[in-house]
Amino acid sequence: TWQFLGLAHAKGFDALWNRPGEGGMSVLSALDLVIAMPISWLPLVADFSRHGHNGRAALAGTWVGYAIANIWCYGLGVLVALSLPGADLVSALLLAQGGLIALGLILIDEVDNAYGDVYSGSMAGHSLLPRWSARRWGMVLAGACAGLALILPMHSLEPFLLMLSSVFVPLYGVIIGRMAGRSGVVLDTEDAGAKHGGAVPGSAAGGDGRRVDRSAVLIWVSGVIVYHALSRLAPAFGAAVPTLVATFVVAWATRRAGGDRA
């Protein structure tokens, strides 16, 4: 950051700030890319924030970690792109003083990213199939992902991130719409079943006692379709923000009164 701030200062901040865009995409379309990266990591929040001492601490830690890290890294990306236009990220880092050290730290950081992904996936898998321990799920996922990494085109990151965003943006729209502003929401499905005598109204009960809110799933899947439709038919308006707003409004309007079940 220090190196590229110095490079930007040498070129003149005014010149970089007033540099015209190339017109490759609209602001909202570009915002889809900005949203895609952090939202692809949001599913991991619950896996680690549940270890917080209280809700306020978990919220503060999550907010600070995501906000500061993303603002810093995206800001650095803008500095690199403006200071060294046309250079790829690896070449730009290597050109900076101490760039090899920075690149090495990025590579080391990817190790804990992989661990976080496997841990989150094993927790989700264990919830779907409790007969398998989280450890077994982790070993299976680690082996499968290592095999996929050998054959998949790893350079196709942008379409992959947008695909993840199309899944998670409407998902969080539904979650926020159904749960925002409510207190005493029951999250544990087994406790919810015990308190409400088994099945929850408007839901389908599975064989292991877990229930699915069919209306929420329908809104979520519809949101995925809306995201891809907007990205193809109206890219100038963006896909993430309209999809998030639409799923939030529908989920909010269709949630049950009372606020004691989720």
N, C-alpha and C positions, 0 to 999 in steps of 0.2 A: 504493500500500500504506500509506504514511504517513497519507494523508488518511482512508482507511477504517478504519485502526486507531484514529485519533482519534475518528471518528464512533462506532465501536463502544464505545470507552472512555466516551464521553459518555452512551451509552445504558445502559452497565453490562454488563460481560462476563458476570456471573452471570446476568443476565436473558436474554441471548442464548444462553448455554450451556444453560440449563434450559428454553428455549422448546420446547414440545411439537411434534412433527412433525405434518404434516397427514394422514399415512396414505395418501398417493397411491401409494406403492410400498414394497416390502420393502427391507431393507438390501441383500440380495444382488442384487435387481433394480436398485437404484440403483448398486451396484458395477459392473454391466454397462456403465452409462454412463461411469463413471470409467475403466474399462479401455478402452473403445472409442476414446477420443481418443489416448492414447499408443501403443496397439498399431497404430493406423492409420499411424503414422510408423515403426514398427520395420523395415519392409522397406528403408528408406533407410539403416539402420545399416551394412549390409555395403558399400554403395556408397562410404561415406566412411571407415569404420573400416579398410578395407583399405590406406589411406594411412598408418596408424599405424606407428611405429617398431618396435613389437613387440606381442604379444598382450596383455601386461599393461597397456600404455599405452592400447591401443584399448579394452580392457574398462573401465579407470578413466575414460577420457574419456566413453564412452557412458553409464556408470552415473551419473557426476556430472551430465552434461548432462540426462539423462532424469529422474533422481530429484529433483534440486534444482528444475529448471524446472517439473515437474509438481506437486510439493508446493507450491511457491510460488504457481503460477497457480490451482490448485484451492483453496488456502487463501484467496487473494484473492477468488475467486468466491463462496466461502461468506460472507466478510465483506460483499461487496456484497449478496448475497441477504438476509442477516440484517439489515444496516443499513438497506437501502432496499427492503423487501419490496414486490413488485408492480411495481417499476420495471424496464424493460428495461436491458440492459447499456450500450447507447450513451447513453441518458438519464442513467444513473447516473454514467458517466464524465464526461459534460459538466457534471454538477452539482458534481463535485469540483473543487477548486482545481488548475489546471493540467491539467484533464481533456481539453481540446482537444489539448494537446501529446501526452498519453498516447494519445489516439485516433489522432492522426496517426502516432505511432510504430508502433502496431499495424497501420495500413494499409501503412506502408512495409515492415514485417516480412513482410507477405503476399507481397511481391515475391520475396524469397528463398525463401519456401515454395513458390511456383510453380516457381521454378527447380529447387529440390530435387526436386520431383515429376517434372518433365520429364526431368531428368538420370537419375533412378532408372528411370523408364519406358523411356528410350532405352537404358540399359544392359541392362535385362531384354529388351527387344525385340531388341537386337543379339545376345543369347545365343540367342534363339529363331530368328532369321533373320540369320546372320552376313554374308550377302551385302550387307545394308544396313549402312552405317556408323552409328555412334552419332550422328553429326551429322545424318544423314538422318532417323533415327528421331526425334531431338529436334525437328526442324522439323515433321515430320508430326504428332507428338503435340501440339506447341504450337498448331498450326493447328486440329487437331481439338478440343482442349479449349477454345480460344477460341470456336469455333462452338457447342459444347455449353453453355458458360456463358451464351450469349445466349438459349437456348431452355429450359433446364432450370429448374425452380423451386428457386432457391438457398436458400429458407427451410426446405426439408425436410432439414435437416442431421442431425437425430437419427436418422431411419430409415436415412440413408446411412451414418452412422458405425457403427450396429449391424450393417448389412449387411457392411461391411468387417471388423468384429470377428468376424462369423460365419465369414469366410474365413480370417482370420489366426490366431485363437485355436487352432483345431485344427491349423493348419499348424505353429505353433510347438510344440504338444504333440508332434507327430510328430518334429520336428527334435530337440527336447530328448531325447525318449525314445530316439531312434536314436543320438544322438551324445554324450550326457552321460557323463562319466567315461571316455571313450575317448581314447587318445593315438595319434598317428600316423595320423589319419584322412585319407584321400586325398579331396580336394575337387574336383580338376581331373579332368573326365571323360575328357579325352584321355590324361592321364597314367595314370589308372586303367585305361583300355583297353589301353594299352601294357604295363602291369605284369601284367595278368591275361589277356593274350591275346585281347583283343577284348571279347566280351560278359561282363557280370558275371552270375553265377548269380542266378536269380530276377528278372531284369530283361529288358525288351524293348529291343533295339537299334534306333535310328533310322537313317535313311539317311545322316546326316552324322556317325555315330559316337557320338552322344549317347544315353544310355540312360535309361530310366524305371524306377524301382523301383515296380512295380505294387502290391505290398502296401502300401507307404507311401501311395501315391495313394489306394488304397481306404480306408485308415484316415482319411485327410484328408477325403475326400468324405463318408464316414460321419459324421465329426465335424461337418461343416457341417450335415448333416441333423439331427443330435442337437441342435445349438445352436438351430436354428429350432423344432424340436419342443418343447424345453424352454421357450423363450420364449413359446410359444403355450399349451402344456398345463399347465406348472407354473411360471409366472412368479415365484412367491414364492421359489423355490429359486435363481433366477438361471440364466443360461445359460453365461456365460463360464467361471466356475470349474469347474463340473461337467464341461463339455466339455474343458477343458484337462487335467483330471485323467484323464478317461477315455481321451483320445487318447494321453496320455503313458504310461499303464499298458499299453495295448495295443501301442503302438510299442516300448516297452521289452521286453515279453514276447515279441515276435516278431522282434526283431533277431537277426541272425546272430552266431554266436560268432566271436571273433578280433579284431574291432574294427579291421581295417585297410582297410575299404572303406566308402564312403558314397555 
